[in-house]
Amino acid sequence: MAAAALLRGAVAGFGSAARRWRPHAASRRCVAHGSGPVGSDPADGAAWTCFLLADRVLVRVRGPDAAPFLLGLLTNELPRPGPADGATSSFARAAYAHFLNVQGRTLYDVILYGLPQHNEEAPGFLLECDGSVLEPLQKHLAVYRIRRKVTVEPHPNLRVWALLPGGPQAAPLQERAEATVILTPDPRTACMGWRLLTQGDGPALVPKGQLGDLRDYHRHRYQQGIPEGVHDLPTGVALPLESNLAFMNGVSFTKGCYIGQELTARTHHTGVIRKRLFPVRLAGPLPAQGIRPGTLVLTATGQAAGKFRAGQGDVGLALLRSETIKSPLHIRTSESQQVVVMASVPDWWPTAK
């Protein structure tokens, strides 16, 4: 698809942002554009690369009031757990969402997993979050837990893995949910592969699984424009729709009220969103410590186009005015040098019709 058409979709297509992208189509586009892990051989077409996300942790929320409790705090509907009538016949569906503050700004990004129910067991959910906000997230939940029959506790027994295919012919995976294994597609976009929660060795559980370098995982998601954690989504700073929450299937505009909904809903219905989080590539002499988060991104005439948000090496994310991304952009470093900033529109974003 031509870059101009993609840009029109990014700028003018917010009114259709709530539409679900088609996972199978997005998956084909991602593979065609070389989204496999760095160092993988697309020709072998069978391997899955497994990345242990040690900085992501799990919080378990369970009890009779768990579902309405979370619905009042999250931007999205909850995943629907299936009945646990067998070891592999039920599975945990996943959903992506943000917790917002009362001003409508993002506090924490989470991936939710619906746990299968056993007999009369109360519904339960696992919340995958940035490990550095585990304690603040628990306190946030405690504030709103008043008189509800809900238990919130860390769940350190399972580790979080990300799985990315080595090519278009990677062996298919099957969703599963057991006491020690949950395997499900990443709910944000097909470009991010699958999520695996397990006590054991991740690569041993997937076809031709191989352990990957965590830097390759972060490079991949930056290239795809996927923010994750407080470095990419600063607490109380990031706005969910500017962070492409709707594009990542992370917000429902038809569910009931939740904390911070007013600004998000108003922005959606006006259809005006002037800035977005774009993937960027940097060229030129980079500072030894990288580009500092919050550094201004400038146009050729020196006007502010936005701010660099986070990155790794020569790739990252920047919050930019949409009309500037096709213009020459740069960052001025403390060494009085210029770093060229090249923004792009991810192929998996929805486009206006």
C-alpha positions as CSV (number, residue, x, y, z in Angstrom):
1,M,0.0,0.0,0.0
2,A,1.3,3.4,-0.9
3,A,2.7,5.5,1.9
4,A,0.4,8.4,1.1
5,A,-2.7,6.1,1.5
6,L,-1.3,4.9,4.8
7,L,-0.7,8.4,6.0
8,R,-4.3,9.4,5.1
9,G,-5.5,6.5,7.1
10,A,-3.4,7.6,10.1
11,V,-4.5,11.2,10.0
12,A,-8.1,11.0,8.7
13,G,-9.1,7.6,9.7
14,F,-9.6,7.9,13.4
15,G,-13.3,7.7,13.0
16,S,-12.8,4.1,11.9
17,A,-10.1,3.3,14.4
18,A,-12.5,1.2,16.5
19,R,-12.9,-1.2,13.7
20,R,-11.0,-4.5,14.2
21,W,-8.2,-5.1,11.8
22,R,-8.2,-8.5,10.3
23,P,-5.6,-10.6,12.0
24,H,-4.9,-12.9,9.1
25,A,-4.3,-10.1,6.7
26,A,-2.2,-8.2,9.2
27,S,-0.1,-11.3,9.8
28,R,0.6,-11.7,6.1
29,R,1.7,-8.1,5.8
30,C,4.0,-8.3,8.8
31,V,5.7,-11.5,7.5
32,A,6.0,-10.0,4.0
33,H,7.8,-7.0,5.4
34,G,10.4,-9.1,7.3
35,S,9.0,-8.9,10.8
36,G,10.6,-12.1,11.9
37,P,13.1,-11.9,14.8
38,V,16.5,-10.5,14.0
39,G,18.9,-13.4,13.3
40,S,16.1,-15.8,12.3
41,D,16.1,-17.4,8.8
42,P,12.7,-16.8,7.1
43,A,13.7,-19.6,4.7
44,D,13.5,-22.3,7.3
45,G,9.9,-21.3,7.9
46,A,9.4,-23.5,11.0
47,A,11.1,-22.0,14.0
48,W,9.6,-19.8,16.7
49,T,11.9,-17.5,18.7
50,C,11.0,-17.3,22.4
51,F,11.9,-14.2,24.4
52,L,11.8,-14.3,28.2
53,L,10.3,-11.0,29.3
54,A,11.8,-10.8,32.8
55,D,10.6,-7.2,33.2
56,R,6.9,-8.2,32.8
57,V,5.1,-9.6,35.8
58,L,1.6,-11.0,36.6
59,V,-1.1,-9.9,39.0
60,R,-4.0,-12.2,39.7
61,V,-7.4,-10.7,40.3
62,R,-10.1,-13.2,41.4
63,G,-13.4,-13.4,43.2
64,P,-17.1,-13.1,42.5
65,D,-16.8,-9.3,41.8
66,A,-13.6,-9.6,39.7
67,A,-15.2,-8.9,36.3
68,P,-17.3,-5.8,37.2
69,F,-14.4,-4.5,39.3
70,L,-12.0,-4.6,36.4
71,L,-14.6,-3.3,33.9
72,G,-14.9,-0.1,35.9
73,L,-11.2,0.5,35.6
74,L,-10.0,-0.7,32.2
75,T,-10.5,0.8,28.7
76,N,-11.5,-2.5,27.2
77,E,-13.8,-5.4,27.6
78,L,-12.5,-8.4,29.5
79,P,-11.3,-11.6,27.9
80,R,-13.8,-14.4,28.2
81,P,-12.5,-17.6,29.9
82,G,-13.9,-20.9,28.7
83,P,-15.0,-23.8,30.8
84,A,-12.2,-26.0,32.1
85,D,-13.6,-29.3,31.0
86,G,-10.3,-30.8,29.9
87,A,-6.5,-30.3,29.8
88,T,-6.5,-28.8,26.3
89,S,-10.1,-28.2,25.4
90,S,-10.3,-24.8,27.1
91,F,-8.1,-21.8,26.6
92,A,-7.5,-18.4,28.0
93,R,-8.4,-15.5,25.6
94,A,-6.3,-12.4,26.0
95,A,-7.2,-8.7,25.8
96,Y,-5.1,-5.5,25.8
97,A,-6.1,-2.4,27.8
98,H,-4.9,0.6,29.8
99,F,-5.7,1.8,33.3
100,L,-6.3,5.6,33.1
101,N,-6.2,8.3,35.7
102,V,-9.2,10.6,36.2
103,Q,-7.8,13.0,33.6
104,G,-7.9,10.3,31.0
105,R,-4.1,9.7,30.8
106,T,-2.5,6.3,30.8
107,L,-1.3,4.9,34.1
108,Y,-0.4,1.3,33.2
109,D,-0.7,-0.8,30.1
110,V,-1.7,-4.4,30.6
111,I,-2.4,-7.6,28.8
112,L,-5.3,-9.6,30.5
113,Y,-5.7,-13.3,30.4
114,G,-9.1,-14.9,31.3
115,L,-8.5,-18.0,33.4
116,P,-10.7,-21.0,32.8
117,Q,-13.3,-21.7,35.5
118,H,-13.5,-24.9,37.4
119,N,-16.9,-25.9,38.7
120,E,-18.3,-23.0,40.8
121,E,-15.0,-21.2,41.0
122,A,-15.2,-17.4,40.8
123,P,-13.9,-15.8,37.6
124,G,-10.2,-15.0,37.6
125,F,-7.9,-12.9,35.5
126,L,-4.2,-12.4,35.2
127,L,-2.9,-8.9,34.5
128,E,0.5,-8.8,32.7
129,C,2.2,-5.4,33.5
130,D,5.6,-3.7,33.6
131,G,7.4,-5.1,36.6
132,S,8.5,-1.6,37.8
133,V,4.8,-0.7,38.5
134,L,3.8,-3.8,40.3
135,E,3.4,-2.1,43.7
136,P,1.7,1.1,42.3
137,L,-0.7,-1.0,40.3
138,Q,-1.7,-3.0,43.3
139,K,-2.2,0.2,45.3
140,H,-4.3,1.6,42.4
141,L,-6.5,-1.5,42.5
142,A,-6.8,-1.4,46.3
143,V,-8.2,2.2,46.1
144,Y,-11.2,1.1,44.1
145,R,-11.7,-2.3,45.7
146,I,-14.0,-1.0,48.4
147,R,-16.5,-3.6,49.6
148,R,-16.0,-5.8,46.6
149,K,-15.4,-9.5,46.8
150,V,-12.1,-9.4,45.0
151,T,-8.6,-10.6,45.8
152,V,-5.6,-8.9,44.2
153,E,-2.2,-10.6,44.6
154,P,1.1,-11.0,42.7
155,H,1.4,-14.3,40.7
156,P,5.1,-15.0,40.5
157,N,4.7,-18.7,39.6
158,L,4.4,-18.0,35.9
159,R,6.9,-16.3,33.7
160,V,6.0,-14.2,30.6
161,W,7.4,-15.1,27.2
162,A,6.9,-13.5,23.8
163,L,6.9,-15.8,20.7
164,L,7.7,-14.5,17.3
165,P,7.7,-16.6,14.1
166,G,10.8,-17.1,12.1
167,G,9.0,-16.9,8.8
168,P,5.6,-17.2,7.0
169,Q,5.6,-21.0,7.3
170,A,6.2,-21.2,11.0
171,A,4.4,-24.2,12.6
172,P,0.9,-23.3,13.8
173,L,0.3,-23.0,17.5
174,Q,-2.8,-24.0,19.4
175,E,-4.2,-22.0,22.3
176,R,-4.1,-23.7,25.6
177,A,-4.7,-23.0,29.3
178,E,-3.6,-25.3,32.1
179,A,-2.4,-24.8,35.6
180,T,1.2,-24.1,34.5
181,V,0.8,-23.1,30.8
182,I,-1.2,-20.4,29.0
183,L,-0.6,-19.9,25.3
184,T,-2.6,-17.4,23.3
185,P,-2.1,-14.9,20.4
186,D,-0.9,-11.4,21.4
187,P,-4.1,-9.4,21.4
188,R,-2.5,-6.1,20.2
189,T,-1.6,-7.1,16.6
190,A,-0.7,-10.3,14.7
191,C,2.7,-8.7,14.2
192,M,3.6,-9.4,17.8
193,G,3.1,-13.2,17.6
194,W,2.0,-15.0,20.7
195,R,2.2,-14.7,24.4
196,L,3.2,-17.7,26.7
197,L,2.9,-17.9,30.4
198,T,4.6,-20.9,31.9
199,Q,6.6,-22.2,34.9
200,G,8.9,-24.1,32.6
201,D,11.2,-23.6,29.7
202,G,9.4,-21.6,27.0
203,P,11.4,-22.9,23.9
204,A,10.6,-26.5,24.9
205,L,6.9,-25.9,24.5
206,V,6.8,-24.6,20.9
207,P,7.8,-26.2,17.6
208,K,11.5,-25.8,17.0
209,G,11.5,-23.2,19.8
210,Q,14.7,-21.3,20.2
211,L,15.7,-18.8,22.9
212,G,16.0,-15.3,21.5
213,D,17.9,-12.2,22.6
214,L,15.6,-9.8,24.4
215,R,17.1,-6.8,22.4
216,D,15.8,-8.4,19.2
217,Y,12.3,-8.5,20.7
218,H,12.4,-4.8,21.6
219,R,13.8,-3.9,18.3
220,H,11.0,-5.8,16.6
221,R,8.2,-4.1,18.5
222,Y,9.8,-0.6,18.0
223,Q,9.9,-1.3,14.3
224,Q,6.3,-2.2,14.4
225,G,5.4,0.8,16.5
226,I,4.3,-1.1,19.6
227,P,4.7,0.7,23.0
228,E,5.1,-1.5,26.1
229,G,5.7,-0.4,29.7
230,V,6.3,2.9,31.4
231,H,9.3,3.8,29.3
232,D,7.2,4.0,26.2
233,L,3.9,5.0,28.0
234,P,5.0,7.4,30.8
235,T,2.6,7.2,33.8
236,G,0.2,10.1,33.8
237,V,1.7,11.6,30.6
238,A,0.7,9.4,27.6
239,L,-2.8,9.8,26.1
240,P,-4.3,6.5,25.1
241,L,-5.6,7.4,21.7
242,E,-2.4,9.3,20.8
243,S,-0.6,6.0,21.8
244,N,-2.7,4.1,19.2
245,L,-4.7,2.2,21.8
246,A,-7.6,1.9,19.4
247,F,-5.4,0.5,16.6
248,M,-4.1,-2.1,19.1
249,N,-7.6,-3.3,20.0
250,G,-7.2,-1.9,23.5
251,V,-10.4,0.2,23.9
252,S,-14.1,-0.4,23.6
253,F,-16.3,2.6,22.8
254,T,-19.5,0.7,23.7
255,K,-18.7,-0.7,27.1
256,G,-19.8,0.8,30.4
257,C,-18.1,3.7,32.2
258,Y,-14.6,3.4,33.5
259,I,-12.1,5.8,35.2
260,G,-10.8,8.3,32.6
261,Q,-13.4,7.5,30.0
262,E,-14.7,11.0,29.4
263,L,-11.7,12.5,27.5
264,T,-11.1,9.3,25.6
265,A,-14.7,9.1,24.4
266,R,-14.9,12.8,23.5
267,T,-11.7,12.5,21.5
268,H,-13.0,9.5,19.7
269,H,-16.4,11.1,18.8
270,T,-14.8,14.4,17.6
271,G,-12.5,12.3,15.3
272,V,-9.6,14.7,15.8
273,I,-6.3,13.4,16.9
274,R,-3.4,15.5,15.7
275,K,-0.5,13.6,17.2
276,R,0.4,9.9,17.2
277,L,3.1,7.6,18.4
278,F,5.0,6.6,15.3
279,P,7.9,4.2,14.8
280,V,11.1,6.1,13.9
281,R,14.5,5.2,12.6
282,L,17.5,7.4,13.5
283,A,20.5,8.1,11.3
284,G,23.6,9.9,12.0
285,P,26.0,10.1,15.0
286,L,24.0,8.9,18.0
287,P,25.0,9.9,21.6
288,A,26.7,7.2,23.6
289,Q,23.7,7.0,26.0
290,G,21.1,7.2,23.2
291,I,18.5,9.8,22.7
292,R,17.0,11.1,25.9
293,P,13.3,10.6,26.3
294,G,11.4,13.8,25.7
295,T,14.0,15.3,23.3
296,L,12.3,17.6,20.8
297,V,12.0,16.4,17.2
298,L,12.3,19.3,14.8
299,T,11.4,20.1,11.2
300,A,13.9,21.5,8.7
301,T,12.8,25.0,9.7
302,G,13.4,24.3,13.4
303,Q,9.7,24.1,14.4
304,A,8.7,21.4,16.9
305,A,7.2,18.3,15.3
306,G,6.9,16.3,18.5
307,K,9.1,14.5,21.0
308,F,11.2,11.4,21.0
309,R,9.6,8.9,23.5
310,A,11.8,5.9,23.8
311,G,14.0,3.5,21.8
312,Q,16.9,1.1,21.4
313,G,19.8,1.9,19.2
314,D,18.7,3.4,15.9
315,V,15.0,2.5,16.3
316,G,12.3,3.9,18.6
317,L,9.0,5.7,19.1
318,A,8.3,9.4,18.8
319,L,5.1,11.3,19.5
320,L,4.7,13.4,16.3
321,R,2.2,15.7,14.6
322,S,0.8,13.5,11.8
323,E,1.2,16.2,9.1
324,T,4.9,16.4,9.7
325,I,6.0,12.8,9.3
326,K,6.7,13.0,5.6
327,S,8.9,16.1,6.1
328,P,12.6,16.1,6.9
329,L,12.9,15.7,10.7
330,H,15.9,15.8,13.0
331,I,17.0,15.9,16.6
332,R,19.7,18.2,17.9
333,T,22.0,16.4,20.3
334,S,23.9,17.9,23.2
335,E,27.1,17.6,21.1
336,S,25.5,20.2,18.6
337,Q,25.1,17.5,16.0
338,Q,21.9,16.5,14.1
339,V,20.4,13.1,14.1
340,V,18.0,12.4,11.2
341,V,14.6,11.1,12.2
342,M,12.6,9.0,9.7
343,A,9.0,8.2,10.7
344,S,6.9,5.6,9.2
345,V,3.3,4.3,9.3
346,P,3.0,0.6,10.3
347,D,1.4,-1.6,7.7
348,W,-0.9,-3.2,10.3
349,W,-2.7,0.1,11.1
350,P,-6.3,0.3,9.9
351,T,-7.0,2.7,7.0
352,A,-10.0,4.9,6.2
353,K,-12.4,3.7,3.5
